[in-house]
Amino acid sequence: MKNLEAVMNQYAKYVIQQSRTRLTKDDKGGGNLYNSLSYQLMEDDQAMLVEFMMADYGAFVDRGVKGKTSTYPETRSALSPFQYGSGTGKKGGLTKGIDKWLRKKRFQWRDKKGRFMS
């Protein structure tokens, strides 16, 4: 049983390491999700289990999130059960909200020469 426990620990550490590598390659490393990855060994008389844990939003990051319609069927988000939007809103409906947010943050666009734009 001690050998099995050692192998299970080694496997769990490998899975965590590979998960963190994948997050880093996707430019999502070093954050809350990266640091929340952990595991726990559980055993009883007849079985030994490994339970992997992560922040709740890890499932969204892992499977991707698509809009009402997925434009790229080859992406992993196209197969994701998670989606946002109903597809019933008007086109460009977020423009006013984004513009309001940009004004609130006092964001200023610049042209290629570095001059401020309206």
Secondary structure, 3 states (H helix, E strand, C coil): CHHHHHHHHHHHHHHHHHHHHHHHHCCCCCCHHHHHCEEEEEECCCCEEEEEECCCCHHHHHHCCECCCCCCCCCHHHHCCCECCCCCCCCCCCHHHHHHHHHHCCCCCECCCCCECC
